[in-house]
């Protein structure tokens, strides 16, 4: 990079950092409840974000102090400038910020398409990227190291063989300054975002296929430096809500998300979950509620019971099933599911295994007191019956009179072993490990059959107006911390092996 450009970039970065620091210090309060939020915002998104911030302050009394700059310039300042939110015109910047540990959650805001910005009426009749090489044509671009549209311009023009020899002497630090230069007539053509060009009556926008095929997503991220992530997330939900911020983006010509969440100050999520998943989810849900400032109502039960409730008209926002078979039954109610984990079925006996139960066939021994899950009320019961039928044992066990208890959940069966009411039960490994005193209470006998494994899929309800919030809950559940909770409770992780 030329020395002059490097000095210019450093001045912008240090200036942004100093200004943000002053804002942060002057606006903070001891409680932090109504403290101003400091948001670093890509300059090309200034118009909608400034309006949304003003509406938010009027509605909730919370000021959002906006710092504008190129997405790349702002990214460089995040290491030294305290703040709460970072909005980039290209998700690659928030991706970098996340890799550096500067950003936690990210939310998609809108979509941008780059193309040719020309004076109204297109006097040079420019229709393609090749036309930028016309002799004497004054072409403007944004700085690839400072602005997202500049970085994207260099990428696409290089990819299609138009970059070499085209680089102008002057590169603009932001897309707004580039559009203003075109408006004032100091340049004849520029590479602009469609939504930015739409804000200038003096500028026409010309689509070209090279850019049309590669849209960029505007993303907003919650900075890890924020002192109040709940307040930052609340504003970002407002910013991306279809009936709040998205209305303004749409009015200004931005392409918005068709499935954007509806606005709720305190959203309430109804989650149906197989009872076996409770130990792996409870702490994650509690942390998510606190950080997001939302309420999650988990309904844990046998999946047969949950499916029956959905068949009778209940509509949860999301469903975490004990097994794929119980997702398939209600699949028409949900988006495409993702298999997260697997849970092996095991036999549990009294401590010391006094009845000598080592294999499935031993369940036919006389005078045993057995407990299985209910085959219609739970995935565990369904899979237990299917497993024993495949092994040719189910009818014999029923006829022997050994089966004394059927339950909709595995945890009830574990308790029956602990109290000495039964000799053996078939449950999930997670049911066994949910008891902290497992080693003192009973023995675990592995079944080791392909059919003795349940796979747990997650899916979001098609009717839910909180799809993006639910996706963040899912991301929390499958994060490194969430994964560890599953493994600790005896689940096998399947997500890394998924084809999707």
N, C-alpha and C positions, 0 to 999 in steps of 0.2 A: 504494500500500500504506500503511495506517495506520502512524504513526511507532512505536507500541508493538510492532507485529508486526515491523517492520524491525529494531528493537533486539533483539528476541527472537531473530530469525534470525541476526543478527551474533554474538550471544553463543554460540549453538550452534555456528556455523561455526568461530569462533576457539577455542572449547573443544575441539572435535574435532581441529582442526589441532595444538594444543598437546599434547594427549594422544598423538596418533599420533606426533608428533615425539619425545616422550619415550620411547615404546615403541621406536621405531626406533633411537635412540641406545643405549638400555640393552641391546637384544637383539642388536646386530650383533657379528660376530666378524671378525677380520682375513681369514680365508679366505673367509667368506661362504657356505660350503657348507651349514652347518647353522644359519644365521642365521634368526631368526623371520621369518615373512612377515606383513606388515601388510595386513589386508584391511578395506576399508570395505564394510559390509554393510547392506542395507535392513533396517530393524527388523522388518518383517513376515516376514522369512525367517530370523529369529534361531534358532528351534527346530531346523530341520534342519541349518543351517550349523554351529551350535555342536557338534552331535553328530558331524558329519562331520569337523570340525576336530580334535575329541578323538580320533576313530578314526585319523586320519592321523598325529597326533603319536605315538600308541601304536605304530602300525605302522612309521613311518619316522623317528621321533625329531625331527621338525621342528615347532616350535610355530607356530600360526597365531593371531596376535593380532587379535581382532575388534573393530572399532569400529562401533557401531550408530547409525543415525539414519534420518531420512527420505531417500529416494533423491535428492530435490532438494537437501536440506541437505548431504548428503555430496558431491554434485556440486560445490557451491559451495566446498567445502573442498579439492578436489583441486588447485587452483592453488597452494595454500600448504602443504599437508601432504604429506610424503613417504610413499610407500606402494608396495604391489606389486599389489594386486587391488582392483577395484571391482565390487560386485554390486548391481544395481538391480532393482527389481520391475517395471520397464517399460523396454523396449529403447530408448525415445526418449531416456532419460537417457544410456545408453552411446553412443547415436548422437551426441548433443550433445558428449559427452566426446571422441569420436573426431574430430569436426569441429574441436574446439579443440586437437587434438594431444595430448590427455591419455591416450588409450587406443589401444593397438595392436590386437591380436587380440580378438575377442569370441566367446564360446561361449554357445549357448542352454542354459539350465538346466532350465526347466520352464514350465508355463502356469498362469495365474491367471484366474479368472472373478470379477468383482465382482457384488454383489447386496445384498439387504437383510439386515442383521443384526438379529435381534429376540430378546427374551427367550425362553427355552425355552417351548414351547407356543404361541408367537405370540399373546399375549393380546389384542392390538389387531387381529388378523386382517388383517395387511398383506399384500397380494398384488401390488401394482403400484407404480410410481413415483408415480402420481397420489395414492396413499394417504398419501404423506408430507405432504400438505397438510391432513390432518385437524386440526381445531381443537384446540389444546392439546397436540399431539404434540411431544415433545421429540426433535428429530432432531440427530444428531451427524455431522459429516463431518471428514475429515482436511484439514489445511491444503494447498490446491492448490499452494502455492509451496514446500512442504517435503516432502510425501509423495506417492508415485506414485499411491496410491489416491485422494488428494484431487484431484490434477491430472486423473485419469481421471474422477472423479465430476463435476467441473465441466464437462468436455468433453461427456460423455454427457447430463447433465441439461440443458445448454445446447442441445445438438443437438435434443432432444425437447421443448423448451419448459417444463422443470420447474425450471430454476435460478433464474430471476428471482423474487425475493421469498422464496426458501427459505433463503438463506444464514444459518446460525445465528450467534449472537453469539460463541460459543466454537468455535474450530477446533483440532483436536488435531494435534500435530506428527508423530505416528507412528500407524500403523494399530493397533499394540498398545495404545497408550493409549486409542484409540477403543474397542477391544474391551473393555478393562478397565472403561471408563465404563459400557458396556452391561451388563457382568457385575454391576457394583455397583449398577445401577439408577438412575444419575444421568441417563441418557437412555433414551428408549423405542425408538429405532431408529437405525441407522447404515448407512452404505455400507461394506461390508467385502469383503476377498478371501475366496473360499470356503475356501481352505486355512487361513487365519488363524481364521476362525469355527469350523472343525473342531477347533481346539485348545482350545476353551472349551465344556465340557459345559453351561454355563448359557446358551449362545447357540445359536439355530437360524438356519439360512441359507435365505433365500427367493430362488429364481431369478426373474429378470425378463428378458423377451426383449431389451430394449434393451442389457443388459450381456452376456447369453449370446452375442449375435451378434458381439461384439467382445472376444475374449479378449486378454490381454496376456502377453507372454513375459518371463520372468525371464532376464536376461542377466548374464554375468560378463565383465569385461574386464581385460586385462593392462595395467597402467599404464605409460606411457612413462618414468615416474620410477623404476621398479624397478631395483635394482642387480643382480638375478638373474632375468631373464625365464625362464630354463630351469626354475628351481625354482618360479616362479609358475605356469607352464604345466603343470608336473607336477601340482601340487595341483589346478588347475582341471580337468585330465583326470580326476583321482580324484573330484572333486566331481561331475562329469557322467557318470561311468561307470555303466552299468546295473547292475553287480554290486558297486558301492561306494556312492557318494553317492546315486544314483538310488533305491536300495532304501529309504533313509531318507526321501527326499522322498515316495516312493510310500506308505510306511507311515503318513506323517503327512497323507495325503489330497491331496497335490499331484498334478496331472496331469503325468506325465512323458513323455519322448520315446520313441516306440516303437522308433526306430532308434538309440538312444543307444549309444555305443561301449562295448565291453567293456574292462575294466581290464587294462593291461599297463604295468609299470613302465618298460620300454624297448620301445615298440612297433617292429615291423619291417614296413615297407611294401614290397610287391613291385609295381613299376611296369613295365608293358610300354610301350615307346615306339618309334615309328618312328625309324630311325637318323638321319634328316635333322633330327630335333628336338634331337639331343644338344647341339650348340653353344649353343642357346637355353635349355637347361634345366640344364646341369651346375652352374653357379654358384648358381642359385636353389636347387637341391636341396641343395648343400653348406651354404648358409646356413640353410636350413630345418632340416636335421639338427642343426646346432649349436645353434640357438635353441630348438628343441622338445625336444632331448635324445632323438631317435629315430634309427632307422636306415632309410634308404631304399635299396633295391636296384633300380636301374634296369636293365632288360634292353633294350638297343638292338639292333634288327635290322631286316631287311626285313619289312614288314608281312605279306607272304605267309607268311613263316616263323613270325612271331608268331601269326597266325591258325591255322596248322596246329598249333602247340603247344597253343593253347586248344581247338581241336577234339578234340585227343587227351586232354584232361582237365586241362590246366594252368589255374589260376584266379588271375590277378593281382588285386591290390586295385584297380588302376585301369589304364586303357589310353588312351594318347595316340596316335591313329592318324595315319598319313601322309595318309590321304584317307578321306572319308566312305564310299566303297565298301568299304573294308576294316574299317570299323566295322559297317556293315550286316550283314556276313556273320556276326558274332558278337553282334549286338545283344541277343539273348535273355539274354546273360550279364551285361548292364550296365543301369544306370539310364539315364535319358534323357541323350543326349550333348549337349554344347555346342560349337559350332564356334568355335575361338579365332583361328585364323590361316589364311592361304593362302600358297602357295609356287608361284611361276611356274617353268615348265620352260624351260630355255635350251639352246642349243648351245654347247659349248666347243670351240675349235680351238687349234692351236699358236699361239704368239706370232707376230703378223704375218699370221695366217690365209693361209698360202701356197697353200692349195688353193682359195681364193676361195669359201668356203661362206658365203652370205648368206641363203639361204632354205631351207626344208625340201626343196624339189625338188633342191637341189644335192647332197643326200646320195646321189643316184643317179649322180653322176659316177663314171667308171671309176677303178679302182685306189685307192679310198679304204679306209682302215682305220677302221672304225666300232665304237663300243662303246655298247650299250644296257643298261639294267637288265633283270634276268630278269622276264618277264611274270607268272610264277606265284609268285615268291619276294618280290616287292616291289610296292608301290603305284606306284612310279616306272616299273617295267617294264610293269605293266599299263596305265598311262596313256599311256606312250610307244607301245605297240602300238596302243592304241585311237586315239590321235591320228593316227598314220601310216596306219591303216586308213581313218579318216574322210577323210584327204587323198588316199587312193588310192595310197599310196606304199609300204606295208609289204611287200607281196608282191614288188614290184620290187626293193626293197633286199635282201630275203632271197635272191632269185634271182640278184642281181648278184654275190653272194659278198663284198660289202663288210663285212657284219656279222661281226666277228671275236671279239667278247667280249660275254658277258652276265653281269652281276654282281648279287647281291642288294642291294647298296648303291651309292649314287652317289659316295661318297667314294673308293671303289676306282677308279671310272672317271676321276675327276679326277686321281688319281695316275698313271694310264696316259698321260694327256695330258702331264703334267709330265715324265715320263721319256721322252717321244717314242715310246711304243709304239703310240699310235693317233693318227689325224689329227683325229677329231671324236667327241664323245660328246654324248648328251642327258642332262642332270642337272637338279636343282633349282638355283635361284639361290642358295639357302643353301649347297649343296655347294660352289659356286664361291667364295662369300664366306668360307667357313670357312678358306680359305687366306689367310694374311696377305700373301703375296707375289703375289696374283692378278694385279696389273698387270704383273708381270715374267714370269709363267709362261705365260699364255695369253690368248686373246681370248674375250669373251662375246658371243654373237649372240642377240638376242631372237627368240623364235618368234612372239609376238603372235597367238595363237589362243585362243578361249574354252576349247577343250578342253585347253589347255596350262597348266592351273592345278589344283593339288591343294589341298583344303581339309582342315584338321586339327581333328578333334573330340576332346574329352576326355570320358571317362565313368568312373564309379565302379562297381566290381563289385557285383552284387546280393548276393553271399554275404559280402562283406567286413564284418567287425565293427569297422571303423575309419572309417566314413563321414564323421564330423565332423572327424577328423584329416586325412583325405584332402581334405576341402573346404578346410581351411586351407592345405594344400599347393597346391591349385588357386588359391586366392586369392593366394598368394605368386607363383605363376607368371604371373598376369594382373594383378598390381599395376603401378603406374607403372614401378617398377624392372624388373619382369619383362617388361613390354611393350617397354621399351627394348632389352632383350637380343634379343627377336625381331626388332625392326626393324633392329638393328645387323647381324644375320646374314641379312638379305635377305628376311625374311618380310613379308607384308602383314597388317595387323591387321584381323580380321573381327568381333571381339567387340562393338564399339560399334555395329555395324550389325545385330546379331542381333535377331530379333523377340522373343526371350524375355528 
